[in-house]
Amino acid sequence: MNKKLDKLGVECHMTYPGNVDKQFHDQIVFLVQKHIKLMIKTLQNIGGTWRLALLRLRASSRLLVAFASGCLFAGAFMHSAAALTFDVAQFGALGDCIHDDGPAIRKAIAAAVQTSGDAEVVFAKKNYRLGEFPDHDFQFELNHVSGLTINGVVRNFELDYDPLPFTQGTISAINAGQRTIAVQIQQGYPLPPADELIKKYYGAKGWDWGVVIDPVERHRRWDVRDHWYVDSVNPLPRTERTFQIVIDEAYAEALKLVRTGDRFFLPLRYGDSRTGAHSEGGNVVVRGSTDCILENITLFSARSGMDFAIIGNEGRITLRGIKITYKPGSDRVVTTWKDGMHCKDNKLGPIIENCLFEGMTDDSINIGANTFMAAKVLSSSEFQLTSWAEFQLNGSPFHEGDAVMVFDPQSGRVLAETKVAALRVKDNQNTVVLGQPVPGVVAGENRRNIDSRATHFYNMTYCGSGYVIRSCTFGPQRRRALLLRAPWGVIEGNTMDSVGESAIYLGNELGSFYEGPFPCHTVVSNNVIRNPQGPAIVIATESLSKINQQILDIRVINNRLTLLPQKSGIIVRKARDILLQGNQIRDGAGHDLGTKAIQVIDSTNVSIN
């Protein structure tokens, strides 16, 4: 072993069911060896003395963010025992929750980054208000220091918003024929902005979707639609804090099931106060980084672009002890609007452990890769791809030598597994030359419900493989606890209670939006799932063909499932080489449901023990 690694006393521990076959064992060993080689290569590149630190945010501080345009950005916050100290108070931060401390904190961080040695940014245990930061998606940006770092730590922060990026109230009247509901906004929650402003800045469909909430409990009403697109929001004359909301025409019939007394959640967008421009940034974003740890961070709310966005990273990102939860003492009906952790296009999947997720109106965790399509087919091996460059620090989501999978959703077949032989990037357009011809590619532009037949391109070098999700707790929320597209995953020892759809969904996405690749070579073990509103576990290939089964080698072992009436325990659809072993599936009264709760559709070699 490398001597530098010997000094660190590195150990590697693998746990998985002892009865796995040799092929699966060899695959796990290959994956671990791959990651160890990557770690050794990274450490060797340091040279000289160990430089494990650059910047660290320390102390149990609370960040109260004043506008949704501001968020905590974590790129590579570092730690060192002999670091220079940069106290934000010395740069003018007051921590009184009145003054905007954003400029002072940014000055402290800039000074720390510029120092030649290791640095530490120190916060007192106070509440810091971060005001609007025009022309920026994030409050703190450290993109260009990520290449200098090996290990990063961000810990012990709480984050909230004032005003909140959503409002809530009670439905006082319903007119299904006119597609309207009247909602009286609760005291203490912001009033919706003017309808004409929303449409001016965001278009005719500028309002997004709301959720009908149970009148008593903190979850959506399970027996109505899980979301409602909104056409307009206007105050009702001669009323106090009551607004008429016009629901999109496609949802009119479903309004007949809604009742007065139900509550309604409506997300709000805050843009640049000068222009109204709005971005979809997350609360905490880690991108282009290597070996960062985010620990003991509590989020009570989030803007419209996820709580955590883990995007395009070069090495392992660990999220430990994260809580996405209700603010103590509040009567909020939701925590955040979209995903809890949205992890895309990472070279190595994240480790997510000992975290709490509840009250979200989208999925808790989504891990996978973005789908690229050929906007132009230049030849059988040269393609101008649709661009997701905004997720990448280097302007392109592909690099020479990256492994590429080309998937045809019409036939359900993989057309090629090859590499990028050459890459040309110009004016935010990515043209790739593949290492082999791929005939029959259908062009597309990632348009929802339009490009369902277009060919998919996936960067398999940056697809989030090797993720671990363990010992996490998931409470009631609108959708799924885990939405997993990436291969080589481990999901173990988690508890999932009353989630709004499937607790665990292993599959790609095709149609309404596009994500992949395929979650193969994955272990789901020793999880407890209780009362999901959909099937507890789904394993499914999405394609326009019933013939091909791209998802393979999934082990679902020793899980305990408790189901609501008429719900399935496990569904396997268009998959192969699946092992279901030792799983306990019961109804609410404790009766063993056995294989009656398992559905196998268009799949082969599914073993049920």
C-alpha positions as CSV (number, residue, x, y, z in Angstrom):
1,M,0.0,0.0,0.0
2,N,1.1,3.6,-0.6
3,K,3.1,4.8,2.4
4,K,1.1,8.0,2.7
5,L,-2.0,5.9,3.1
6,D,-0.2,3.8,5.7
7,K,0.4,7.0,7.8
8,L,-3.3,7.6,7.8
9,G,-4.2,4.1,9.0
10,V,-6.8,3.7,6.3
11,E,-9.1,0.8,6.7
12,C,-11.8,-0.5,4.3
13,H,-14.9,-2.2,5.7
14,M,-17.5,-3.9,3.4
15,T,-20.8,-5.3,4.7
16,Y,-23.3,-7.1,2.5
17,P,-25.4,-10.3,2.9
18,G,-23.2,-13.4,3.2
19,N,-25.0,-15.5,0.7
20,V,-24.3,-13.4,-2.4
21,D,-22.9,-15.2,-5.4
22,K,-19.3,-14.9,-6.6
23,Q,-20.3,-12.6,-9.5
24,F,-21.9,-10.1,-7.2
25,H,-18.9,-10.4,-4.7
26,D,-16.5,-9.7,-7.6
27,Q,-18.5,-6.7,-8.7
28,I,-18.4,-5.2,-5.2
29,V,-14.7,-5.9,-4.9
30,F,-14.1,-4.2,-8.3
31,L,-16.1,-1.1,-7.2
32,V,-14.2,-0.8,-4.0
33,Q,-10.8,-1.2,-5.8
34,K,-11.9,1.4,-8.3
35,H,-12.6,3.9,-5.5
36,I,-9.5,3.1,-3.6
37,K,-7.4,3.7,-6.7
38,L,-9.1,7.0,-7.3
39,M,-8.4,8.0,-3.7
40,I,-4.7,7.0,-3.9
41,K,-4.3,8.9,-7.2
42,T,-5.8,12.0,-5.6
43,L,-3.6,11.8,-2.5
44,Q,-0.5,11.2,-4.6
45,N,-1.2,14.3,-6.6
46,I,-0.9,16.4,-3.5
47,G,2.8,15.9,-3.1
48,G,5.0,17.3,-0.3
49,T,3.3,17.7,3.0
50,W,-0.3,16.8,3.8
51,R,-2.5,19.8,3.0
52,L,-5.9,18.7,4.2
53,A,-7.5,22.0,4.8
54,L,-8.4,25.3,3.3
55,L,-11.6,26.7,4.8
56,R,-14.0,25.8,7.6
57,L,-17.2,27.3,8.9
58,R,-17.3,26.7,12.7
59,A,-19.7,27.1,15.6
60,S,-23.4,26.3,16.1
61,S,-24.6,29.3,14.2
62,R,-28.0,30.0,12.8
63,L,-28.4,31.6,9.3
64,L,-31.7,33.5,8.8
65,V,-31.9,34.2,5.1
66,A,-33.9,37.3,4.1
67,F,-34.6,36.6,0.5
68,A,-35.0,33.4,-1.6
69,S,-32.2,34.8,-3.9
70,G,-29.8,33.9,-1.1
71,C,-28.6,30.6,0.1
72,L,-25.7,28.8,1.7
73,F,-23.3,27.6,-0.9
74,A,-20.8,24.8,0.1
75,G,-18.1,24.1,-2.4
76,A,-15.1,23.1,-0.3
77,F,-15.2,24.4,3.3
78,M,-12.0,23.1,5.0
79,H,-10.5,22.3,8.4
80,S,-6.9,22.5,9.7
81,A,-5.5,22.4,13.2
82,A,-3.0,25.2,12.3
83,A,-5.3,27.4,10.2
84,L,-5.3,31.2,10.1
85,T,-8.5,32.5,11.7
86,F,-10.8,35.0,10.0
87,D,-13.5,36.2,12.3
88,V,-16.5,37.5,10.4
89,A,-17.0,40.1,13.2
90,Q,-13.7,41.7,12.2
91,F,-15.1,42.2,8.7
92,G,-18.2,43.9,10.0
93,A,-20.7,41.1,10.6
94,L,-23.0,42.0,13.5
95,G,-25.1,38.9,13.9
96,D,-28.1,40.8,15.2
97,C,-30.5,39.4,12.6
98,I,-31.3,43.0,11.5
99,H,-28.4,44.1,9.4
100,D,-27.4,42.4,6.2
101,D,-24.3,40.4,7.2
102,G,-23.8,38.9,3.7
103,P,-21.2,41.4,2.4
104,A,-19.1,41.1,5.6
105,I,-19.2,37.3,5.6
106,R,-18.2,37.2,1.9
107,K,-15.3,39.5,2.6
108,A,-14.1,37.2,5.3
109,I,-14.4,34.2,3.1
110,A,-12.5,36.0,0.2
111,A,-9.7,36.9,2.6
112,A,-9.5,33.3,3.8
113,V,-9.3,32.0,0.2
114,Q,-6.5,34.4,-0.7
115,T,-4.3,33.4,2.1
116,S,-1.3,31.2,1.2
117,G,-1.9,28.8,4.2
118,D,-4.8,27.0,5.6
119,A,-7.6,29.2,6.9
120,E,-10.6,29.1,9.1
121,V,-13.7,31.4,9.0
122,V,-15.2,31.7,12.4
123,F,-18.8,32.7,13.4
124,A,-20.0,33.6,16.8
125,K,-23.1,31.7,18.0
126,K,-25.5,34.3,16.6
127,N,-28.3,34.8,14.0
128,Y,-26.9,36.2,10.8
129,R,-29.3,37.8,8.3
130,L,-28.2,37.4,4.7
131,G,-30.0,39.9,2.5
132,E,-30.6,40.0,-1.2
133,F,-27.4,39.4,-3.3
134,P,-28.2,40.7,-6.8
135,D,-27.0,38.9,-9.9
136,H,-25.9,35.9,-7.9
137,D,-27.6,32.5,-7.4
138,F,-25.9,31.8,-4.1
139,Q,-24.8,33.8,-1.1
140,F,-21.3,32.2,-0.9
141,E,-19.5,30.9,-3.9
142,L,-16.2,28.9,-3.7
143,N,-16.2,27.3,-7.2
144,H,-12.6,28.1,-8.0
145,V,-11.0,26.9,-4.8
146,S,-12.3,23.3,-5.2
147,G,-9.2,22.2,-7.1
148,L,-7.0,23.1,-4.2
149,T,-8.7,20.9,-1.6
150,I,-8.8,17.4,-0.5
151,N,-11.1,17.3,2.5
152,G,-13.9,19.8,3.4
153,V,-16.2,20.2,6.3
154,V,-19.3,22.3,6.8
155,R,-21.1,21.7,10.0
156,N,-23.5,23.0,12.7
157,F,-25.7,25.4,10.9
158,E,-29.5,26.0,10.8
159,L,-31.1,27.7,7.9
160,D,-34.5,29.4,7.6
161,Y,-36.1,32.0,5.3
162,D,-37.9,35.3,6.1
163,P,-40.1,35.8,4.2
164,L,-40.9,32.2,3.7
165,P,-40.8,31.0,0.0
166,F,-44.3,29.6,0.4
167,T,-47.6,30.5,2.0
168,Q,-50.5,28.4,3.4
169,G,-54.1,28.8,4.3
170,T,-57.5,27.2,4.7
171,I,-59.8,26.5,1.8
172,S,-63.1,28.4,2.5
173,A,-65.0,27.9,-0.8
174,I,-64.8,25.7,-3.9
175,N,-66.4,26.1,-7.3
176,A,-65.4,23.1,-9.4
177,G,-67.3,24.4,-12.4
178,Q,-65.2,27.6,-12.5
179,R,-62.0,25.8,-11.3
180,T,-61.6,28.0,-8.3
181,I,-60.9,27.7,-4.6
182,A,-60.9,30.5,-2.1
183,V,-58.0,30.3,0.4
184,Q,-57.7,32.4,3.5
185,I,-54.0,32.9,4.2
186,Q,-53.0,32.2,7.8
187,Q,-51.7,35.0,9.9
188,G,-47.9,35.0,9.9
189,Y,-47.6,33.7,6.4
190,P,-46.7,36.0,3.4
191,L,-49.5,37.1,1.0
192,P,-49.0,36.0,-2.6
193,P,-47.5,38.6,-4.9
194,A,-49.6,40.4,-7.6
195,D,-50.7,38.0,-10.3
196,E,-49.6,40.4,-13.1
197,L,-46.1,40.5,-11.7
198,I,-45.8,36.8,-11.7
199,K,-46.9,36.6,-15.3
200,K,-44.8,39.5,-16.3
201,Y,-41.6,37.9,-15.1
202,Y,-42.4,34.2,-15.4
203,G,-44.9,34.0,-18.2
204,A,-48.6,33.0,-18.5
205,K,-47.9,29.8,-16.5
206,G,-45.7,31.6,-14.0
207,W,-47.5,30.1,-11.0
208,D,-46.3,26.6,-10.3
209,W,-48.3,24.0,-8.4
210,G,-49.8,23.8,-5.0
211,V,-50.8,20.9,-2.7
212,V,-54.0,20.2,-0.8
213,I,-53.1,19.5,2.8
214,D,-55.0,17.4,5.3
215,P,-57.1,19.7,7.6
216,V,-55.6,18.2,10.8
217,E,-52.3,16.3,10.1
218,R,-49.1,17.5,8.5
219,H,-49.3,15.7,5.1
220,R,-51.1,16.1,1.8
221,R,-54.6,14.7,1.6
222,W,-53.9,11.2,0.5
223,D,-57.2,10.7,-1.4
224,V,-56.9,13.7,-3.8
225,R,-54.3,14.6,-6.4
226,D,-50.9,15.2,-5.1
227,H,-50.4,18.5,-6.9
228,W,-52.5,21.2,-8.5
229,Y,-51.1,23.5,-11.2
230,V,-52.3,27.1,-10.8
231,D,-53.4,29.5,-13.5
232,S,-53.9,32.7,-11.4
233,V,-54.0,34.0,-7.8
234,N,-55.9,37.2,-7.0
235,P,-57.2,38.8,-3.7
236,L,-61.0,38.5,-3.3
237,P,-62.6,41.9,-2.9
238,R,-64.1,42.9,0.5
239,T,-62.2,40.1,2.3
240,E,-59.2,40.0,4.6
241,R,-56.3,37.8,3.5
242,T,-58.5,35.7,1.2
243,F,-57.4,34.9,-2.4
244,Q,-59.1,33.2,-5.3
245,I,-57.0,30.6,-6.9
246,V,-57.9,29.4,-10.4
247,I,-56.7,25.8,-11.0
248,D,-55.4,24.6,-14.3
249,E,-58.1,23.2,-16.6
250,A,-56.6,19.7,-16.5
251,Y,-57.4,19.4,-12.8
252,A,-61.0,20.7,-12.8
253,E,-62.7,17.4,-12.4
254,A,-60.5,16.4,-9.5
255,L,-61.6,19.5,-7.6
256,K,-64.9,17.8,-6.8
257,L,-63.0,15.7,-4.1
258,V,-61.6,18.7,-2.3
259,R,-63.5,20.0,0.8
260,T,-63.8,23.3,2.6
261,G,-61.6,23.1,5.6
262,D,-58.7,21.5,3.7
263,R,-55.5,23.4,3.8
264,F,-53.6,24.6,0.7
265,F,-49.9,25.1,0.3
266,L,-48.7,27.5,-2.4
267,P,-45.1,28.0,-3.3
268,L,-43.9,31.6,-3.8
269,R,-41.0,32.9,-6.0
270,Y,-38.9,35.8,-5.0
271,G,-36.6,37.4,-7.6
272,D,-34.2,40.2,-7.9
273,S,-36.0,43.2,-6.5
274,R,-34.7,45.3,-9.4
275,T,-35.6,43.0,-12.3
276,G,-37.8,40.2,-10.9
277,A,-35.4,37.6,-12.3
278,H,-35.5,34.4,-10.5
279,S,-33.2,31.4,-10.4
280,E,-33.7,27.8,-9.3
281,G,-30.6,27.6,-7.0
282,G,-30.6,25.3,-4.0
283,N,-30.0,26.1,-0.3
284,V,-26.7,24.3,-0.2
285,V,-24.8,23.4,-3.4
286,V,-21.7,21.3,-3.7
287,R,-20.3,21.1,-7.2
288,G,-16.9,20.5,-8.8
289,S,-15.6,19.4,-5.4
290,T,-13.8,16.5,-3.9
291,D,-14.2,14.8,-0.5
292,C,-16.4,17.3,1.3
293,I,-18.4,16.6,4.4
294,L,-21.7,18.3,5.3
295,E,-22.6,17.5,8.8
296,N,-25.3,18.5,11.3
297,I,-27.1,21.0,9.1
298,T,-30.7,21.7,9.8
299,L,-33.0,23.2,7.2
300,F,-36.5,24.5,8.1
301,S,-37.3,25.8,4.6
302,A,-35.8,26.1,1.1
303,R,-36.1,28.1,-2.1
304,S,-37.5,26.5,-5.2
305,G,-34.3,24.7,-6.3
306,M,-33.8,21.8,-3.8
307,D,-32.4,21.8,-0.3
308,F,-29.1,20.2,-1.3
309,A,-27.8,20.1,-4.9
310,I,-24.9,17.8,-5.2
311,I,-23.8,18.3,-8.8
312,G,-20.8,17.4,-11.0
313,N,-18.4,16.5,-8.1
314,E,-15.1,14.7,-8.7
315,G,-15.0,12.7,-5.4
316,R,-17.1,11.5,-2.5
317,I,-19.5,14.0,-0.8
318,T,-20.8,12.9,2.6
319,L,-24.0,14.2,4.1
320,R,-24.3,13.2,7.8
321,G,-26.8,14.2,10.4
322,I,-28.7,16.5,8.0
323,K,-32.2,17.4,9.2
324,I,-34.9,18.7,6.8
325,T,-37.7,19.2,9.3
326,Y,-40.4,21.5,10.7
327,K,-39.3,24.6,12.6
328,P,-39.9,24.0,16.3
329,G,-43.0,25.9,17.5
330,S,-44.3,26.6,14.0
331,D,-47.5,25.4,12.4
332,R,-46.0,25.1,8.9
333,V,-47.7,22.3,6.8
334,V,-44.5,21.7,4.7
335,T,-40.8,22.0,5.1
336,T,-39.5,22.6,1.6
337,W,-40.9,22.8,-1.9
338,K,-38.7,20.4,-3.9
339,D,-36.2,17.6,-3.4
340,G,-34.3,17.2,-0.2
341,M,-31.1,16.0,-1.8
342,H,-30.8,16.2,-5.6
343,C,-27.6,14.4,-6.6
344,K,-26.7,14.5,-10.3
345,D,-23.7,13.8,-12.6
346,N,-21.3,13.0,-9.8
347,K,-18.2,10.8,-10.4
348,L,-18.9,9.0,-7.2
349,G,-22.2,8.8,-5.5
350,P,-22.7,10.4,-2.1
351,I,-22.8,8.8,1.3
352,I,-26.0,9.9,3.1
353,E,-26.3,8.7,6.7
354,N,-28.2,9.4,9.9
355,C,-30.4,12.1,8.2
356,L,-34.0,13.1,8.8
357,F,-36.4,14.0,6.0
358,E,-40.0,15.1,6.4
359,G,-42.6,17.5,5.1
360,M,-41.2,17.9,1.6
361,T,-43.4,18.3,-1.5
362,D,-41.0,16.3,-3.7
363,D,-38.7,13.4,-3.3
364,S,-36.3,13.2,-0.3
365,I,-33.3,11.9,-2.3
366,N,-32.8,11.7,-6.1
367,I,-29.5,10.1,-7.3
368,G,-28.6,9.6,-10.9
369,A,-27.5,11.4,-14.1
370,N,-29.1,13.9,-16.4
371,T,-30.2,12.7,-19.8
372,F,-28.6,14.2,-22.9
373,M,-30.0,14.1,-26.3
374,A,-28.6,14.8,-29.8
375,A,-29.9,18.2,-30.7
376,K,-28.1,17.6,-34.0
377,V,-26.8,14.4,-35.5
378,L,-23.6,15.4,-37.4
379,S,-22.6,11.9,-38.3
380,S,-22.9,8.3,-37.0
381,S,-20.3,9.1,-34.3
382,E,-20.5,12.9,-33.9
383,F,-23.4,14.6,-32.1
384,Q,-24.2,18.1,-30.8
385,L,-25.7,17.3,-27.4
386,T,-28.3,19.3,-25.5
387,S,-26.5,21.3,-22.9
388,W,-26.6,21.1,-19.1
389,A,-23.5,23.2,-18.8
390,E,-24.9,25.2,-15.9
391,F,-24.3,22.2,-13.7
392,Q,-20.6,22.0,-14.5
393,L,-17.7,24.2,-13.5
394,N,-15.7,23.5,-16.7
395,G,-18.5,24.4,-19.1
396,S,-19.1,20.8,-20.3
397,P,-20.7,17.7,-18.7
398,F,-18.5,15.5,-20.9
399,H,-14.7,15.1,-21.1
400,E,-12.4,13.2,-23.4
401,G,-12.2,9.6,-22.2
402,D,-15.5,9.5,-20.3
403,A,-17.5,6.4,-20.7
404,V,-20.8,6.9,-22.6
405,M,-23.9,4.8,-22.8
406,V,-26.3,5.3,-25.7
407,F,-29.9,4.1,-25.0
408,D,-32.8,3.8,-27.4
409,P,-36.1,4.1,-25.5
410,Q,-38.1,2.9,-28.4
411,S,-36.6,-0.6,-28.5
412,G,-35.4,-0.5,-24.9
413,R,-31.9,-1.5,-26.1
414,V,-28.5,0.0,-25.3
415,L,-27.1,1.0,-28.7
416,A,-23.5,1.5,-27.6
417,E,-21.2,1.5,-24.6
418,T,-18.2,3.5,-25.7
419,K,-16.0,6.5,-24.8
420,V,-15.7,10.2,-25.8
421,A,-12.9,10.3,-28.4
422,A,-13.0,14.0,-28.8
423,L,-14.9,17.0,-27.4
424,R,-15.6,20.4,-28.8
425,V,-17.2,23.1,-26.7
426,K,-18.3,26.4,-28.3
427,D,-21.0,28.9,-27.3
428,N,-22.4,26.6,-24.6
429,Q,-22.8,23.8,-27.2
430,N,-21.2,20.4,-26.6
431,T,-20.2,18.3,-29.6
432,V,-18.9,14.9,-28.8
433,V,-17.2,12.4,-31.1
434,L,-17.7,8.9,-29.8
435,G,-15.2,6.1,-30.1
436,Q,-17.5,4.0,-32.4
437,P,-20.3,4.7,-34.8
438,V,-23.8,4.6,-33.4
439,P,-26.3,4.3,-36.2
440,G,-30.0,5.1,-35.8
441,V,-29.7,8.0,-33.3
442,V,-33.0,9.9,-33.0
443,A,-32.5,13.7,-32.3
444,G,-34.3,15.4,-29.5
445,E,-34.1,18.4,-27.1
446,N,-35.3,17.0,-23.8
447,R,-38.8,18.4,-24.2
448,R,-41.3,17.0,-21.9
449,N,-43.7,14.5,-23.4
450,I,-42.4,15.4,-26.9
451,D,-39.0,13.8,-27.2
452,S,-39.9,10.4,-25.6
453,R,-38.6,8.6,-28.7
454,A,-35.3,10.5,-28.8
455,T,-32.1,8.6,-28.1
456,H,-30.5,9.1,-24.6
457,F,-26.8,9.7,-23.9
458,Y,-25.5,9.1,-20.4
459,N,-22.0,10.0,-19.1
460,M,-21.3,6.8,-17.2
461,T,-18.1,8.2,-15.6
462,Y,-20.3,10.8,-13.9
463,C,-23.5,8.9,-13.1
464,G,-23.4,8.8,-9.3
465,S,-22.4,5.2,-9.0
466,G,-21.3,3.8,-5.6
467,Y,-23.7,5.7,-3.4
468,V,-24.7,4.7,0.1
469,I,-27.9,5.6,2.0
470,R,-28.0,4.2,5.5
471,S,-29.6,4.8,8.9
472,C,-31.8,7.6,7.7
473,T,-35.4,8.4,8.8
474,F,-38.1,9.5,6.4
475,G,-41.5,10.9,7.6
476,P,-44.6,11.9,5.7
477,Q,-44.0,13.8,2.5
478,R,-45.7,14.3,-0.9
479,R,-43.7,11.8,-3.0
480,R,-41.0,9.2,-2.7
481,A,-38.3,8.7,0.0
482,L,-35.7,7.4,-2.5
483,L,-35.7,7.9,-6.3
484,L,-32.6,6.1,-7.5
485,R,-31.2,5.9,-11.1
486,A,-27.5,5.3,-10.5
487,P,-25.8,1.8,-10.3
488,W,-23.8,0.2,-7.5
489,G,-25.9,1.5,-4.6
490,V,-26.3,0.4,-1.1
491,I,-29.6,1.2,0.8
492,E,-29.5,-0.2,4.3
493,G,-31.0,0.3,7.7
494,N,-33.4,3.1,6.9
495,T,-36.9,3.7,8.3
496,M,-39.6,5.2,6.0
497,D,-43.0,6.1,7.4
498,S,-46.1,7.2,5.4
499,V,-44.4,8.6,2.4
500,G,-46.7,9.9,-0.4
501,E,-45.8,7.4,-3.1
502,S,-43.3,4.5,-3.3
503,A,-40.8,4.4,-0.5
504,I,-38.0,3.2,-2.7
505,Y,-38.1,3.6,-6.5
506,L,-35.3,2.1,-8.6
507,G,-35.6,3.1,-12.2
508,N,-35.0,5.5,-15.0
509,E,-37.4,8.2,-16.1
510,L,-38.9,8.7,-19.6
511,G,-41.6,11.1,-20.9
512,S,-42.6,13.8,-18.5
513,F,-38.9,14.3,-17.8
514,Y,-35.7,12.4,-18.5
515,E,-33.2,10.9,-16.0
516,G,-31.1,7.8,-15.8
517,P,-29.1,5.7,-16.3
518,F,-30.2,2.4,-14.7
519,P,-29.8,1.4,-11.0
520,C,-28.1,-2.0,-11.5
521,H,-25.9,-3.9,-9.0
522,T,-27.7,-2.5,-6.0
523,V,-28.4,-3.9,-2.5
524,V,-31.6,-2.9,-0.6
525,S,-31.3,-4.5,2.9
526,N,-32.7,-4.3,6.4
527,N,-34.9,-1.3,5.8
528,V,-38.3,-0.7,7.6
529,I,-41.1,0.6,5.4
530,R,-44.5,1.4,6.9
531,N,-47.7,2.5,5.2
532,P,-46.5,4.1,2.0
533,Q,-49.2,5.5,-0.3
534,G,-47.8,3.5,-3.2
535,P,-45.9,0.2,-3.6
536,A,-43.2,0.0,-1.0
537,I,-40.4,-0.9,-3.4
538,V,-40.4,-0.6,-7.2
539,I,-37.8,-1.9,-9.6
540,A,-38.7,-0.8,-13.2
541,T,-37.1,-0.1,-16.6
542,E,-38.9,2.7,-18.4
543,S,-39.0,2.2,-22.2
544,L,-41.4,2.0,-25.0
545,S,-40.7,-1.7,-25.4
546,K,-41.7,-4.7,-23.2
547,I,-38.8,-6.8,-24.5
548,N,-35.6,-5.4,-23.1
549,Q,-34.7,-5.3,-19.4
550,Q,-31.9,-2.9,-18.7
551,I,-32.2,-3.0,-14.9
552,L,-30.4,-6.0,-13.5
553,D,-28.7,-7.5,-10.4
554,I,-30.8,-6.0,-7.6
555,R,-30.8,-7.7,-4.2
556,V,-33.7,-6.9,-1.9
557,I,-32.9,-8.7,1.3
558,N,-34.3,-8.8,4.9
559,N,-36.6,-5.7,4.6
560,R,-39.7,-5.3,6.8
561,L,-42.7,-3.9,4.9
562,T,-46.1,-2.9,6.4
563,L,-48.7,-2.1,3.8
564,L,-52.0,-0.2,3.5
565,P,-54.9,-2.1,2.0
566,Q,-54.7,-2.7,-1.7
567,K,-51.0,-1.7,-1.9
568,S,-48.2,-3.8,-3.3
569,G,-45.1,-4.6,-1.4
570,I,-42.6,-5.1,-4.2
571,I,-43.1,-4.5,-8.0
572,V,-40.5,-5.8,-10.5
573,R,-41.1,-4.6,-14.1
574,K,-38.9,-5.1,-17.1
575,A,-35.9,-6.2,-15.0
576,R,-33.7,-9.3,-14.7
577,D,-31.5,-11.2,-12.3
578,I,-33.4,-9.9,-9.2
579,L,-33.2,-11.6,-5.8
580,L,-36.0,-11.0,-3.2
581,Q,-35.0,-12.8,-0.1
582,G,-36.0,-12.8,3.6
583,N,-38.4,-9.9,3.2
584,Q,-41.3,-9.7,5.7
585,I,-44.4,-8.2,4.1
586,R,-47.4,-7.7,6.4
587,D,-50.7,-5.7,6.5
588,G,-51.6,-3.2,9.2
589,A,-53.0,-6.0,11.4
590,G,-49.8,-8.0,11.3
591,H,-51.0,-10.7,8.8
592,D,-48.3,-12.1,6.6
593,L,-49.0,-11.2,2.9
594,G,-46.2,-13.3,1.4
595,T,-45.9,-13.5,-2.3
596,K,-49.4,-12.1,-2.8
597,A,-47.9,-8.6,-2.3
598,I,-45.2,-9.1,-5.0
599,Q,-45.8,-8.4,-8.6
600,V,-43.4,-9.5,-11.4
601,I,-44.1,-8.1,-14.8
602,D,-42.2,-8.6,-18.1
603,S,-39.1,-9.7,-16.1
604,T,-36.8,-12.7,-16.1
605,N,-34.8,-14.6,-13.5
606,V,-36.5,-13.2,-10.5
607,S,-35.8,-15.3,-7.5
608,I,-38.3,-15.1,-4.5
609,N,-37.1,-16.8,-1.3
